Amino acid sequence: MTATGSFDIKLEPQKDSDAPAGRMIIRKTYNGDLAGTAIGQMLSKRTKGGAAAYSAVEEVSATLAGKTGSFTLIHYGFMSQQERKLEVYVLPGSGTGELSNISGTLDIIQAGGKHEYVFKYAL
């Protein structure tokens, strides 16, 4: 099955001057076929040459296909001048409530300052 929509995101930088990477709290509101909120943490690193990487763990509480529950999304991304890659997937076994058997991957599309998603999932 496929769910589409948009999300609003708020990033809250966390201060940790000894850490080799930046850390942020992520707060999202999902709209569309997936409707709900999420909170998570992100670690990111950018090099002087412009390459960057990030990973995140995001806990989503939402309604999807008329079913309500929560699940965890795992993010892994990097970009350089030669390549760009982003993977976001449901952590197996993380679903609760009516979403207890959820699995899937989520694609994020950024355009014009907006964030949209395409969520390919199975219940």
Phi and psi restraints in degrees (range 20) as a CNS / XPLOR table:
assign (resid 1 and name C) (resid 2 and name N)
       (resid 2 and name CA) (resid 2 and name C) 1.0 -130.8 20.0 2
assign (resid 2 and name N) (resid 2 and name CA)
       (resid 2 and name C) (resid 3 and name N) 1.0 132.3 20.0 2
assign (resid 2 and name C) (resid 3 and name N)
       (resid 3 and name CA) (resid 3 and name C) 1.0 -118.0 20.0 2
assign (resid 3 and name N) (resid 3 and name CA)
       (resid 3 and name C) (resid 4 and name N) 1.0 140.8 20.0 2
assign (resid 3 and name C) (resid 4 and name N)
       (resid 4 and name CA) (resid 4 and name C) 1.0 -132.1 20.0 2
assign (resid 4 and name N) (resid 4 and name CA)
       (resid 4 and name C) (resid 5 and name N) 1.0 159.6 20.0 2
assign (resid 4 and name C) (resid 5 and name N)
       (resid 5 and name CA) (resid 5 and name C) 1.0 165.9 20.0 2
assign (resid 5 and name N) (resid 5 and name CA)
       (resid 5 and name C) (resid 6 and name N) 1.0 -156.9 20.0 2
assign (resid 5 and name C) (resid 6 and name N)
       (resid 6 and name CA) (resid 6 and name C) 1.0 -132.1 20.0 2
assign (resid 6 and name N) (resid 6 and name CA)
       (resid 6 and name C) (resid 7 and name N) 1.0 169.3 20.0 2
assign (resid 6 and name C) (resid 7 and name N)
       (resid 7 and name CA) (resid 7 and name C) 1.0 -147.2 20.0 2
assign (resid 7 and name N) (resid 7 and name CA)
       (resid 7 and name C) (resid 8 and name N) 1.0 149.7 20.0 2
assign (resid 7 and name C) (resid 8 and name N)
       (resid 8 and name CA) (resid 8 and name C) 1.0 -101.5 20.0 2
assign (resid 8 and name N) (resid 8 and name CA)
       (resid 8 and name C) (resid 9 and name N) 1.0 142.9 20.0 2
assign (resid 8 and name C) (resid 9 and name N)
       (resid 9 and name CA) (resid 9 and name C) 1.0 -132.5 20.0 2
assign (resid 9 and name N) (resid 9 and name CA)
       (resid 9 and name C) (resid 10 and name N) 1.0 141.8 20.0 2
assign (resid 9 and name C) (resid 10 and name N)
       (resid 10 and name CA) (resid 10 and name C) 1.0 -127.1 20.0 2
assign (resid 10 and name N) (resid 10 and name CA)
       (resid 10 and name C) (resid 11 and name N) 1.0 125.2 20.0 2
assign (resid 10 and name C) (resid 11 and name N)
       (resid 11 and name CA) (resid 11 and name C) 1.0 -106.6 20.0 2
assign (resid 11 and name N) (resid 11 and name CA)
       (resid 11 and name C) (resid 12 and name N) 1.0 130.3 20.0 2
assign (resid 11 and name C) (resid 12 and name N)
       (resid 12 and name CA) (resid 12 and name C) 1.0 -117.4 20.0 2
assign (resid 12 and name N) (resid 12 and name CA)
       (resid 12 and name C) (resid 13 and name N) 1.0 100.1 20.0 2
assign (resid 12 and name C) (resid 13 and name N)
       (resid 13 and name CA) (resid 13 and name C) 1.0 -59.3 20.0 2
assign (resid 13 and name N) (resid 13 and name CA)
       (resid 13 and name C) (resid 14 and name N) 1.0 138.9 20.0 2
assign (resid 13 and name C) (resid 14 and name N)
       (resid 14 and name CA) (resid 14 and name C) 1.0 -109.0 20.0 2
assign (resid 14 and name N) (resid 14 and name CA)
       (resid 14 and name C) (resid 15 and name N) 1.0 137.4 20.0 2
assign (resid 14 and name C) (resid 15 and name N)
       (resid 15 and name CA) (resid 15 and name C) 1.0 -85.6 20.0 2
assign (resid 15 and name N) (resid 15 and name CA)
       (resid 15 and name C) (resid 16 and name N) 1.0 125.2 20.0 2
assign (resid 15 and name C) (resid 16 and name N)
       (resid 16 and name CA) (resid 16 and name C) 1.0 -158.7 20.0 2
assign (resid 16 and name N) (resid 16 and name CA)
       (resid 16 and name C) (resid 17 and name N) 1.0 83.9 20.0 2
assign (resid 16 and name C) (resid 17 and name N)
       (resid 17 and name CA) (resid 17 and name C) 1.0 -66.7 20.0 2
assign (resid 17 and name N) (resid 17 and name CA)
       (resid 17 and name C) (resid 18 and name N) 1.0 -18.6 20.0 2
assign (resid 17 and name C) (resid 18 and name N)
       (resid 18 and name CA) (resid 18 and name C) 1.0 -85.8 20.0 2
assign (resid 18 and name N) (resid 18 and name CA)
       (resid 18 and name C) (resid 19 and name N) 1.0 -14.4 20.0 2
assign (resid 18 and name C) (resid 19 and name N)
       (resid 19 and name CA) (resid 19 and name C) 1.0 -78.4 20.0 2
assign (resid 19 and name N) (resid 19 and name CA)
       (resid 19 and name C) (resid 20 and name N) 1.0 145.2 20.0 2
assign (resid 19 and name C) (resid 20 and name N)
       (resid 20 and name CA) (resid 20 and name C) 1.0 -80.6 20.0 2
assign (resid 20 and name N) (resid 20 and name CA)
       (resid 20 and name C) (resid 21 and name N) 1.0 -2.7 20.0 2
assign (resid 20 and name C) (resid 21 and name N)
       (resid 21 and name CA) (resid 21 and name C) 1.0 -137.5 20.0 2
assign (resid 21 and name N) (resid 21 and name CA)
       (resid 21 and name C) (resid 22 and name N) 1.0 159.2 20.0 2
assign (resid 21 and name C) (resid 22 and name N)
       (resid 22 and name CA) (resid 22 and name C) 1.0 -80.4 20.0 2
assign (resid 22 and name N) (resid 22 and name CA)
       (resid 22 and name C) (resid 23 and name N) 1.0 148.9 20.0 2
assign (resid 22 and name C) (resid 23 and name N)
       (resid 23 and name CA) (resid 23 and name C) 1.0 -128.0 20.0 2
assign (resid 23 and name N) (resid 23 and name CA)
       (resid 23 and name C) (resid 24 and name N) 1.0 136.7 20.0 2
assign (resid 23 and name C) (resid 24 and name N)
       (resid 24 and name CA) (resid 24 and name C) 1.0 -136.8 20.0 2
assign (resid 24 and name N) (resid 24 and name CA)
       (resid 24 and name C) (resid 25 and name N) 1.0 148.5 20.0 2
assign (resid 24 and name C) (resid 25 and name N)
       (resid 25 and name CA) (resid 25 and name C) 1.0 -87.4 20.0 2
assign (resid 25 and name N) (resid 25 and name CA)
       (resid 25 and name C) (resid 26 and name N) 1.0 135.0 20.0 2
assign (resid 25 and name C) (resid 26 and name N)
       (resid 26 and name CA) (resid 26 and name C) 1.0 -108.1 20.0 2
assign (resid 26 and name N) (resid 26 and name CA)
       (resid 26 and name C) (resid 27 and name N) 1.0 131.3 20.0 2
assign (resid 26 and name C) (resid 27 and name N)
       (resid 27 and name CA) (resid 27 and name C) 1.0 -127.7 20.0 2
assign (resid 27 and name N) (resid 27 and name CA)
       (resid 27 and name C) (resid 28 and name N) 1.0 125.8 20.0 2
assign (resid 27 and name C) (resid 28 and name N)
       (resid 28 and name CA) (resid 28 and name C) 1.0 -127.6 20.0 2
assign (resid 28 and name N) (resid 28 and name CA)
       (resid 28 and name C) (resid 29 and name N) 1.0 151.1 20.0 2
assign (resid 28 and name C) (resid 29 and name N)
       (resid 29 and name CA) (resid 29 and name C) 1.0 -121.9 20.0 2
assign (resid 29 and name N) (resid 29 and name CA)
       (resid 29 and name C) (resid 30 and name N) 1.0 118.2 20.0 2
assign (resid 29 and name C) (resid 30 and name N)
       (resid 30 and name CA) (resid 30 and name C) 1.0 -92.2 20.0 2
assign (resid 30 and name N) (resid 30 and name CA)
       (resid 30 and name C) (resid 31 and name N) 1.0 136.9 20.0 2
assign (resid 30 and name C) (resid 31 and name N)
       (resid 31 and name CA) (resid 31 and name C) 1.0 -126.0 20.0 2
assign (resid 31 and name N) (resid 31 and name CA)
       (resid 31 and name C) (resid 32 and name N) 1.0 152.2 20.0 2
assign (resid 31 and name C) (resid 32 and name N)
       (resid 32 and name CA) (resid 32 and name C) 1.0 108.7 20.0 2
assign (resid 32 and name N) (resid 32 and name CA)
       (resid 32 and name C) (resid 33 and name N) 1.0 -143.8 20.0 2
assign (resid 32 and name C) (resid 33 and name N)
       (resid 33 and name CA) (resid 33 and name C) 1.0 -64.9 20.0 2
assign (resid 33 and name N) (resid 33 and name CA)
       (resid 33 and name C) (resid 34 and name N) 1.0 -30.2 20.0 2
assign (resid 33 and name C) (resid 34 and name N)
       (resid 34 and name CA) (resid 34 and name C) 1.0 -104.6 20.0 2
assign (resid 34 and name N) (resid 34 and name CA)
       (resid 34 and name C) (resid 35 and name N) 1.0 114.5 20.0 2
assign (resid 34 and name C) (resid 35 and name N)
       (resid 35 and name CA) (resid 35 and name C) 1.0 -123.2 20.0 2
assign (resid 35 and name N) (resid 35 and name CA)
       (resid 35 and name C) (resid 36 and name N) 1.0 118.8 20.0 2
assign (resid 35 and name C) (resid 36 and name N)
       (resid 36 and name CA) (resid 36 and name C) 1.0 166.9 20.0 2
assign (resid 36 and name N) (resid 36 and name CA)
       (resid 36 and name C) (resid 37 and name N) 1.0 -158.1 20.0 2
assign (resid 36 and name C) (resid 37 and name N)
       (resid 37 and name CA) (resid 37 and name C) 1.0 -128.5 20.0 2
assign (resid 37 and name N) (resid 37 and name CA)
       (resid 37 and name C) (resid 38 and name N) 1.0 165.1 20.0 2
assign (resid 37 and name C) (resid 38 and name N)
       (resid 38 and name CA) (resid 38 and name C) 1.0 -148.0 20.0 2
assign (resid 38 and name N) (resid 38 and name CA)
       (resid 38 and name C) (resid 39 and name N) 1.0 151.3 20.0 2
assign (resid 38 and name C) (resid 39 and name N)
       (resid 39 and name CA) (resid 39 and name C) 1.0 -136.9 20.0 2
assign (resid 39 and name N) (resid 39 and name CA)
       (resid 39 and name C) (resid 40 and name N) 1.0 143.4 20.0 2
assign (resid 39 and name C) (resid 40 and name N)
       (resid 40 and name CA) (resid 40 and name C) 1.0 -162.7 20.0 2
assign (resid 40 and name N) (resid 40 and name CA)
       (resid 40 and name C) (resid 41 and name N) 1.0 -175.4 20.0 2
assign (resid 40 and name C) (resid 41 and name N)
       (resid 41 and name CA) (resid 41 and name C) 1.0 -129.4 20.0 2
assign (resid 41 and name N) (resid 41 and name CA)
       (resid 41 and name C) (resid 42 and name N) 1.0 144.2 20.0 2
assign (resid 41 and name C) (resid 42 and name N)
       (resid 42 and name CA) (resid 42 and name C) 1.0 -128.6 20.0 2
assign (resid 42 and name N) (resid 42 and name CA)
       (resid 42 and name C) (resid 43 and name N) 1.0 138.1 20.0 2
assign (resid 42 and name C) (resid 43 and name N)
       (resid 43 and name CA) (resid 43 and name C) 1.0 -110.8 20.0 2
assign (resid 43 and name N) (resid 43 and name CA)
       (resid 43 and name C) (resid 44 and name N) 1.0 137.1 20.0 2
assign (resid 43 and name C) (resid 44 and name N)
       (resid 44 and name CA) (resid 44 and name C) 1.0 -143.1 20.0 2
assign (resid 44 and name N) (resid 44 and name CA)
       (resid 44 and name C) (resid 45 and name N) 1.0 154.6 20.0 2
assign (resid 44 and name C) (resid 45 and name N)
       (resid 45 and name CA) (resid 45 and name C) 1.0 -145.7 20.0 2
assign (resid 45 and name N) (resid 45 and name CA)
       (resid 45 and name C) (resid 46 and name N) 1.0 134.5 20.0 2
assign (resid 45 and name C) (resid 46 and name N)
       (resid 46 and name CA) (resid 46 and name C) 1.0 -125.6 20.0 2
assign (resid 46 and name N) (resid 46 and name CA)
       (resid 46 and name C) (resid 47 and name N) 1.0 136.6 20.0 2
assign (resid 46 and name C) (resid 47 and name N)
       (resid 47 and name CA) (resid 47 and name C) 1.0 -91.3 20.0 2
assign (resid 47 and name N) (resid 47 and name CA)
       (resid 47 and name C) (resid 48 and name N) 1.0 164.9 20.0 2
assign (resid 47 and name C) (resid 48 and name N)
       (resid 48 and name CA) (resid 48 and name C) 1.0 -61.3 20.0 2
assign (resid 48 and name N) (resid 48 and name CA)
       (resid 48 and name C) (resid 49 and name N) 1.0 -29.9 20.0 2
assign (resid 48 and name C) (resid 49 and name N)
       (resid 49 and name CA) (resid 49 and name C) 1.0 -78.8 20.0 2
assign (resid 49 and name N) (resid 49 and name CA)
       (resid 49 and name C) (resid 50 and name N) 1.0 -5.0 20.0 2
assign (resid 49 and name C) (resid 50 and name N)
       (resid 50 and name CA) (resid 50 and name C) 1.0 103.3 20.0 2
assign (resid 50 and name N) (resid 50 and name CA)
       (resid 50 and name C) (resid 51 and name N) 1.0 -10.7 20.0 2
assign (resid 50 and name C) (resid 51 and name N)
       (resid 51 and name CA) (resid 51 and name C) 1.0 -69.8 20.0 2
assign (resid 51 and name N) (resid 51 and name CA)
       (resid 51 and name C) (resid 52 and name N) 1.0 149.5 20.0 2
assign (resid 51 and name C) (resid 52 and name N)
       (resid 52 and name CA) (resid 52 and name C) 1.0 -147.7 20.0 2
assign (resid 52 and name N) (resid 52 and name CA)
       (resid 52 and name C) (resid 53 and name N) 1.0 154.8 20.0 2
assign (resid 52 and name C) (resid 53 and name N)
       (resid 53 and name CA) (resid 53 and name C) 1.0 -142.9 20.0 2
assign (resid 53 and name N) (resid 53 and name CA)
       (resid 53 and name C) (resid 54 and name N) 1.0 152.3 20.0 2
assign (resid 53 and name C) (resid 54 and name N)
       (resid 54 and name CA) (resid 54 and name C) 1.0 -150.1 20.0 2
assign (resid 54 and name N) (resid 54 and name CA)
       (resid 54 and name C) (resid 55 and name N) 1.0 153.9 20.0 2
assign (resid 54 and name C) (resid 55 and name N)
       (resid 55 and name CA) (resid 55 and name C) 1.0 -137.3 20.0 2
assign (resid 55 and name N) (resid 55 and name CA)
       (resid 55 and name C) (resid 56 and name N) 1.0 151.6 20.0 2
assign (resid 55 and name C) (resid 56 and name N)
       (resid 56 and name CA) (resid 56 and name C) 1.0 -152.1 20.0 2
assign (resid 56 and name N) (resid 56 and name CA)
       (resid 56 and name C) (resid 57 and name N) 1.0 153.5 20.0 2
assign (resid 56 and name C) (resid 57 and name N)
       (resid 57 and name CA) (resid 57 and name C) 1.0 -122.7 20.0 2
assign (resid 57 and name N) (resid 57 and name CA)
       (resid 57 and name C) (resid 58 and name N) 1.0 124.9 20.0 2
assign (resid 57 and name C) (resid 58 and name N)
       (resid 58 and name CA) (resid 58 and name C) 1.0 -129.1 20.0 2
assign (resid 58 and name N) (resid 58 and name CA)
       (resid 58 and name C) (resid 59 and name N) 1.0 125.0 20.0 2
assign (resid 58 and name C) (resid 59 and name N)
       (resid 59 and name CA) (resid 59 and name C) 1.0 -98.0 20.0 2
assign (resid 59 and name N) (resid 59 and name CA)
       (resid 59 and name C) (resid 60 and name N) 1.0 115.9 20.0 2
assign (resid 59 and name C) (resid 60 and name N)
       (resid 60 and name CA) (resid 60 and name C) 1.0 -102.5 20.0 2
assign (resid 60 and name N) (resid 60 and name CA)
       (resid 60 and name C) (resid 61 and name N) 1.0 129.6 20.0 2
assign (resid 60 and name C) (resid 61 and name N)
       (resid 61 and name CA) (resid 61 and name C) 1.0 -118.4 20.0 2
assign (resid 61 and name N) (resid 61 and name CA)
       (resid 61 and name C) (resid 62 and name N) 1.0 114.5 20.0 2
assign (resid 61 and name C) (resid 62 and name N)
       (resid 62 and name CA) (resid 62 and name C) 1.0 -159.4 20.0 2
assign (resid 62 and name N) (resid 62 and name CA)
       (resid 62 and name C) (resid 63 and name N) 1.0 174.2 20.0 2
assign (resid 62 and name C) (resid 63 and name N)
       (resid 63 and name CA) (resid 63 and name C) 1.0 -112.1 20.0 2
assign (resid 63 and name N) (resid 63 and name CA)
       (resid 63 and name C) (resid 64 and name N) 1.0 133.4 20.0 2
assign (resid 63 and name C) (resid 64 and name N)
       (resid 64 and name CA) (resid 64 and name C) 1.0 -141.2 20.0 2
assign (resid 64 and name N) (resid 64 and name CA)
       (resid 64 and name C) (resid 65 and name N) 1.0 125.0 20.0 2
assign (resid 64 and name C) (resid 65 and name N)
       (resid 65 and name CA) (resid 65 and name C) 1.0 53.2 20.0 2
assign (resid 65 and name N) (resid 65 and name CA)
       (resid 65 and name C) (resid 66 and name N) 1.0 38.9 20.0 2
assign (resid 65 and name C) (resid 66 and name N)
       (resid 66 and name CA) (resid 66 and name C) 1.0 76.4 20.0 2
assign (resid 66 and name N) (resid 66 and name CA)
       (resid 66 and name C) (resid 67 and name N) 1.0 5.6 20.0 2
assign (resid 66 and name C) (resid 67 and name N)
       (resid 67 and name CA) (resid 67 and name C) 1.0 -113.1 20.0 2
assign (resid 67 and name N) (resid 67 and name CA)
       (resid 67 and name C) (resid 68 and name N) 1.0 141.0 20.0 2
assign (resid 67 and name C) (resid 68 and name N)
       (resid 68 and name CA) (resid 68 and name C) 1.0 -115.3 20.0 2
assign (resid 68 and name N) (resid 68 and name CA)
       (resid 68 and name C) (resid 69 and name N) 1.0 140.2 20.0 2
assign (resid 68 and name C) (resid 69 and name N)
       (resid 69 and name CA) (resid 69 and name C) 1.0 173.5 20.0 2
assign (resid 69 and name N) (resid 69 and name CA)
       (resid 69 and name C) (resid 70 and name N) 1.0 -159.3 20.0 2
assign (resid 69 and name C) (resid 70 and name N)
       (resid 70 and name CA) (resid 70 and name C) 1.0 -139.6 20.0 2
assign (resid 70 and name N) (resid 70 and name CA)
       (resid 70 and name C) (resid 71 and name N) 1.0 163.3 20.0 2
assign (resid 70 and name C) (resid 71 and name N)
       (resid 71 and name CA) (resid 71 and name C) 1.0 -162.7 20.0 2
assign (resid 71 and name N) (resid 71 and name CA)
       (resid 71 and name C) (resid 72 and name N) 1.0 164.5 20.0 2
assign (resid 71 and name C) (resid 72 and name N)
       (resid 72 and name CA) (resid 72 and name C) 1.0 -106.9 20.0 2
assign (resid 72 and name N) (resid 72 and name CA)
       (resid 72 and name C) (resid 73 and name N) 1.0 132.0 20.0 2
assign (resid 72 and name C) (resid 73 and name N)
       (resid 73 and name CA) (resid 73 and name C) 1.0 -103.6 20.0 2
assign (resid 73 and name N) (resid 73 and name CA)
       (resid 73 and name C) (resid 74 and name N) 1.0 136.4 20.0 2
assign (resid 73 and name C) (resid 74 and name N)
       (resid 74 and name CA) (resid 74 and name C) 1.0 -109.2 20.0 2
assign (resid 74 and name N) (resid 74 and name CA)
       (resid 74 and name C) (resid 75 and name N) 1.0 128.3 20.0 2
assign (resid 74 and name C) (resid 75 and name N)
       (resid 75 and name CA) (resid 75 and name C) 1.0 -110.8 20.0 2
assign (resid 75 and name N) (resid 75 and name CA)
       (resid 75 and name C) (resid 76 and name N) 1.0 140.3 20.0 2
assign (resid 75 and name C) (resid 76 and name N)
       (resid 76 and name CA) (resid 76 and name C) 1.0 -143.8 20.0 2
assign (resid 76 and name N) (resid 76 and name CA)
       (resid 76 and name C) (resid 77 and name N) 1.0 122.3 20.0 2
assign (resid 76 and name C) (resid 77 and name N)
       (resid 77 and name CA) (resid 77 and name C) 1.0 -146.7 20.0 2
assign (resid 77 and name N) (resid 77 and name CA)
       (resid 77 and name C) (resid 78 and name N) 1.0 151.9 20.0 2
assign (resid 77 and name C) (resid 78 and name N)
       (resid 78 and name CA) (resid 78 and name C) 1.0 -152.1 20.0 2
assign (resid 78 and name N) (resid 78 and name CA)
       (resid 78 and name C) (resid 79 and name N) 1.0 157.7 20.0 2
assign (resid 78 and name C) (resid 79 and name N)
       (resid 79 and name CA) (resid 79 and name C) 1.0 -148.6 20.0 2
assign (resid 79 and name N) (resid 79 and name CA)
       (resid 79 and name C) (resid 80 and name N) 1.0 148.0 20.0 2
assign (resid 79 and name C) (resid 80 and name N)
       (resid 80 and name CA) (resid 80 and name C) 1.0 -143.0 20.0 2
assign (resid 80 and name N) (resid 80 and name CA)
       (resid 80 and name C) (resid 81 and name N) 1.0 -176.2 20.0 2
assign (resid 80 and name C) (resid 81 and name N)
       (resid 81 and name CA) (resid 81 and name C) 1.0 -66.5 20.0 2
assign (resid 81 and name N) (resid 81 and name CA)
       (resid 81 and name C) (resid 82 and name N) 1.0 -26.0 20.0 2
assign (resid 81 and name C) (resid 82 and name N)
       (resid 82 and name CA) (resid 82 and name C) 1.0 -94.7 20.0 2
assign (resid 82 and name N) (resid 82 and name CA)
       (resid 82 and name C) (resid 83 and name N) 1.0 -25.8 20.0 2
assign (resid 82 and name C) (resid 83 and name N)
       (resid 83 and name CA) (resid 83 and name C) 1.0 -150.3 20.0 2
assign (resid 83 and name N) (resid 83 and name CA)
       (resid 83 and name C) (resid 84 and name N) 1.0 154.3 20.0 2
assign (resid 83 and name C) (resid 84 and name N)
       (resid 84 and name CA) (resid 84 and name C) 1.0 -142.2 20.0 2
assign (resid 84 and name N) (resid 84 and name CA)
       (resid 84 and name C) (resid 85 and name N) 1.0 132.4 20.0 2
assign (resid 84 and name C) (resid 85 and name N)
       (resid 85 and name CA) (resid 85 and name C) 1.0 -146.3 20.0 2
assign (resid 85 and name N) (resid 85 and name CA)
       (resid 85 and name C) (resid 86 and name N) 1.0 138.7 20.0 2
assign (resid 85 and name C) (resid 86 and name N)
       (resid 86 and name CA) (resid 86 and name C) 1.0 -143.3 20.0 2
assign (resid 86 and name N) (resid 86 and name CA)
       (resid 86 and name C) (resid 87 and name N) 1.0 128.1 20.0 2
assign (resid 86 and name C) (resid 87 and name N)
       (resid 87 and name CA) (resid 87 and name C) 1.0 -124.9 20.0 2
assign (resid 87 and name N) (resid 87 and name CA)
       (resid 87 and name C) (resid 88 and name N) 1.0 129.8 20.0 2
assign (resid 87 and name C) (resid 88 and name N)
       (resid 88 and name CA) (resid 88 and name C) 1.0 -132.5 20.0 2
assign (resid 88 and name N) (resid 88 and name CA)
       (resid 88 and name C) (resid 89 and name N) 1.0 123.5 20.0 2
assign (resid 88 and name C) (resid 89 and name N)
       (resid 89 and name CA) (resid 89 and name C) 1.0 -140.3 20.0 2
assign (resid 89 and name N) (resid 89 and name CA)
       (resid 89 and name C) (resid 90 and name N) 1.0 158.2 20.0 2
assign (resid 89 and name C) (resid 90 and name N)
       (resid 90 and name CA) (resid 90 and name C) 1.0 -75.9 20.0 2
assign (resid 90 and name N) (resid 90 and name CA)
       (resid 90 and name C) (resid 91 and name N) 1.0 129.6 20.0 2
assign (resid 90 and name C) (resid 91 and name N)
       (resid 91 and name CA) (resid 91 and name C) 1.0 -67.6 20.0 2
assign (resid 91 and name N) (resid 91 and name CA)
       (resid 91 and name C) (resid 92 and name N) 1.0 118.3 20.0 2
assign (resid 91 and name C) (resid 92 and name N)
       (resid 92 and name CA) (resid 92 and name C) 1.0 -55.7 20.0 2
assign (resid 92 and name N) (resid 92 and name CA)
       (resid 92 and name C) (resid 93 and name N) 1.0 135.0 20.0 2
assign (resid 92 and name C) (resid 93 and name N)
       (resid 93 and name CA) (resid 93 and name C) 1.0 83.3 20.0 2
assign (resid 93 and name N) (resid 93 and name CA)
       (resid 93 and name C) (resid 94 and name N) 1.0 2.2 20.0 2
assign (resid 93 and name C) (resid 94 and name N)
       (resid 94 and name CA) (resid 94 and name C) 1.0 -88.6 20.0 2
assign (resid 94 and name N) (resid 94 and name CA)
       (resid 94 and name C) (resid 95 and name N) 1.0 -10.0 20.0 2
assign (resid 94 and name C) (resid 95 and name N)
       (resid 95 and name CA) (resid 95 and name C) 1.0 -69.4 20.0 2
assign (resid 95 and name N) (resid 95 and name CA)
       (resid 95 and name C) (resid 96 and name N) 1.0 146.3 20.0 2
assign (resid 95 and name C) (resid 96 and name N)
       (resid 96 and name CA) (resid 96 and name C) 1.0 -130.9 20.0 2
assign (resid 96 and name N) (resid 96 and name CA)
       (resid 96 and name C) (resid 97 and name N) 1.0 167.7 20.0 2
assign (resid 96 and name C) (resid 97 and name N)
       (resid 97 and name CA) (resid 97 and name C) 1.0 59.4 20.0 2
assign (resid 97 and name N) (resid 97 and name CA)
       (resid 97 and name C) (resid 98 and name N) 1.0 -139.1 20.0 2
assign (resid 97 and name C) (resid 98 and name N)
       (resid 98 and name CA) (resid 98 and name C) 1.0 -73.9 20.0 2
assign (resid 98 and name N) (resid 98 and name CA)
       (resid 98 and name C) (resid 99 and name N) 1.0 -5.7 20.0 2
assign (resid 98 and name C) (resid 99 and name N)
       (resid 99 and name CA) (resid 99 and name C) 1.0 -104.8 20.0 2
assign (resid 99 and name N) (resid 99 and name CA)
       (resid 99 and name C) (resid 100 and name N) 1.0 21.9 20.0 2
assign (resid 99 and name C) (resid 100 and name N)
       (resid 100 and name CA) (resid 100 and name C) 1.0 -62.7 20.0 2
assign (resid 100 and name N) (resid 100 and name CA)
       (resid 100 and name C) (resid 101 and name N) 1.0 -25.9 20.0 2
assign (resid 100 and name C) (resid 101 and name N)
       (resid 101 and name CA) (resid 101 and name C) 1.0 -104.1 20.0 2
assign (resid 101 and name N) (resid 101 and name CA)
       (resid 101 and name C) (resid 102 and name N) 1.0 17.5 20.0 2
assign (resid 101 and name C) (resid 102 and name N)
       (resid 102 and name CA) (resid 102 and name C) 1.0 -67.4 20.0 2
assign (resid 102 and name N) (resid 102 and name CA)
       (resid 102 and name C) (resid 103 and name N) 1.0 144.8 20.0 2
assign (resid 102 and name C) (resid 103 and name N)
       (resid 103 and name CA) (resid 103 and name C) 1.0 -145.1 20.0 2
assign (resid 103 and name N) (resid 103 and name CA)
       (resid 103 and name C) (resid 104 and name N) 1.0 161.2 20.0 2
assign (resid 103 and name C) (resid 104 and name N)
       (resid 104 and name CA) (resid 104 and name C) 1.0 153.6 20.0 2
assign (resid 104 and name N) (resid 104 and name CA)
       (resid 104 and name C) (resid 105 and name N) 1.0 -179.4 20.0 2
assign (resid 104 and name C) (resid 105 and name N)
       (resid 105 and name CA) (resid 105 and name C) 1.0 -130.9 20.0 2
assign (resid 105 and name N) (resid 105 and name CA)
       (resid 105 and name C) (resid 106 and name N) 1.0 150.7 20.0 2
assign (resid 105 and name C) (resid 106 and name N)
       (resid 106 and name CA) (resid 106 and name C) 1.0 -125.4 20.0 2
assign (resid 106 and name N) (resid 106 and name CA)
       (resid 106 and name C) (resid 107 and name N) 1.0 127.7 20.0 2
assign (resid 106 and name C) (resid 107 and name N)
       (resid 107 and name CA) (resid 107 and name C) 1.0 -101.2 20.0 2
assign (resid 107 and name N) (resid 107 and name CA)
       (resid 107 and name C) (resid 108 and name N) 1.0 135.6 20.0 2
assign (resid 107 and name C) (resid 108 and name N)
       (resid 108 and name CA) (resid 108 and name C) 1.0 -108.0 20.0 2
assign (resid 108 and name N) (resid 108 and name CA)
       (resid 108 and name C) (resid 109 and name N) 1.0 129.0 20.0 2
assign (resid 108 and name C) (resid 109 and name N)
       (resid 109 and name CA) (resid 109 and name C) 1.0 -115.7 20.0 2
assign (resid 109 and name N) (resid 109 and name CA)
       (resid 109 and name C) (resid 110 and name N) 1.0 122.6 20.0 2
assign (resid 109 and name C) (resid 110 and name N)
       (resid 110 and name CA) (resid 110 and name C) 1.0 -111.1 20.0 2
assign (resid 110 and name N) (resid 110 and name CA)
       (resid 110 and name C) (resid 111 and name N) 1.0 125.9 20.0 2
assign (resid 110 and name C) (resid 111 and name N)
       (resid 111 and name CA) (resid 111 and name C) 1.0 -155.3 20.0 2
assign (resid 111 and name N) (resid 111 and name CA)
       (resid 111 and name C) (resid 112 and name N) 1.0 132.0 20.0 2
assign (resid 111 and name C) (resid 112 and name N)
       (resid 112 and name CA) (resid 112 and name C) 1.0 58.7 20.0 2
assign (resid 112 and name N) (resid 112 and name CA)
       (resid 112 and name C) (resid 113 and name N) 1.0 33.6 20.0 2
assign (resid 112 and name C) (resid 113 and name N)
       (resid 113 and name CA) (resid 113 and name C) 1.0 78.6 20.0 2
assign (resid 113 and name N) (resid 113 and name CA)
       (resid 113 and name C) (resid 114 and name N) 1.0 3.6 20.0 2
assign (resid 113 and name C) (resid 114 and name N)
       (resid 114 and name CA) (resid 114 and name C) 1.0 -106.7 20.0 2
assign (resid 114 and name N) (resid 114 and name CA)
       (resid 114 and name C) (resid 115 and name N) 1.0 154.4 20.0 2
assign (resid 114 and name C) (resid 115 and name N)
       (resid 115 and name CA) (resid 115 and name C) 1.0 -118.1 20.0 2
assign (resid 115 and name N) (resid 115 and name CA)
       (resid 115 and name C) (resid 116 and name N) 1.0 126.7 20.0 2
assign (resid 115 and name C) (resid 116 and name N)
       (resid 116 and name CA) (resid 116 and name C) 1.0 -123.4 20.0 2
assign (resid 116 and name N) (resid 116 and name CA)
       (resid 116 and name C) (resid 117 and name N) 1.0 160.4 20.0 2
assign (resid 116 and name C) (resid 117 and name N)
       (resid 117 and name CA) (resid 117 and name C) 1.0 -133.7 20.0 2
assign (resid 117 and name N) (resid 117 and name CA)
       (resid 117 and name C) (resid 118 and name N) 1.0 153.2 20.0 2
assign (resid 117 and name C) (resid 118 and name N)
       (resid 118 and name CA) (resid 118 and name C) 1.0 -127.4 20.0 2
assign (resid 118 and name N) (resid 118 and name CA)
       (resid 118 and name C) (resid 119 and name N) 1.0 114.5 20.0 2
assign (resid 118 and name C) (resid 119 and name N)
       (resid 119 and name CA) (resid 119 and name C) 1.0 -110.5 20.0 2
assign (resid 119 and name N) (resid 119 and name CA)
       (resid 119 and name C) (resid 120 and name N) 1.0 111.3 20.0 2
assign (resid 119 and name C) (resid 120 and name N)
       (resid 120 and name CA) (resid 120 and name C) 1.0 -97.4 20.0 2
assign (resid 120 and name N) (resid 120 and name CA)
       (resid 120 and name C) (resid 121 and name N) 1.0 117.5 20.0 2
assign (resid 120 and name C) (resid 121 and name N)
       (resid 121 and name CA) (resid 121 and name C) 1.0 -143.0 20.0 2
assign (resid 121 and name N) (resid 121 and name CA)
       (resid 121 and name C) (resid 122 and name N) 1.0 165.5 20.0 2
assign (resid 121 and name C) (resid 122 and name N)
       (resid 122 and name CA) (resid 122 and name C) 1.0 -134.9 20.0 2
assign (resid 122 and name N) (resid 122 and name CA)
       (resid 122 and name C) (resid 123 and name N) 1.0 144.1 20.0 2
